[in-house]
Amino acid sequence: MPATVARLDTARAAALFHALSDEIRLEVVALLLHGERCVCDLMDDLDMAQSRLSWHLKTLSDAGIISGRREGRWIYYSLNAVAVAEARGILGALEPTARRLPTRSDCC
């Protein structure tokens, strides 16, 4: 591997993309694109019970994609722009640089 190419942190990539691999969690991310939202608003928008939504919010939070802050009895969630940029960067690093890989004639 050339010295100028950064090594992909596959564990971090897997954590990010696991958190983003669920339809509900992607809906949460889409709702947070326009700013911070109260968990009660997310529950209403997704027509989901708090207990079920909490599991998805914890998954996104554990991956660092969202963060929450408590205000009174409610938690307000927002996107972590750094984590979103990190996911975008990982995808960019996975873009092929050549159309076809050279084949070795001495095997398969």
NORKA-V849207 format. One record per backbone hydrogen bond with DSSP energy under -0.5 kcal/mol. NH is the residue of the N-H (numbers start at 0). CO is the residue of the C=O. Records with the same first field share a line. If there is no record, write none. Layout:
NH=CO, CO
This chain:
4=1
5=3
9=7
12=8
13=9
14=10
15=11
16=12
17=13
18=14
19=15
20=17
25=21
26=22
27=23
28=24
29=25
30=26
31=27
32=28, 29
33=30
34=31
36=76
38=74
40=37
41=37
42=38
43=39
44=40
45=41
46=42, 43
47=42
52=48
53=49
54=50
55=51
56=52
57=53
58=54
59=55
60=56
61=57
62=58
63=60
64=59
65=59
66=77
68=75
70=73
73=70
75=68
76=36
77=66
78=31
79=64
80=78
83=79
84=80
85=81
86=82
87=83
88=84
89=85
90=86
91=87
92=88
93=89, 90
94=91
106=103
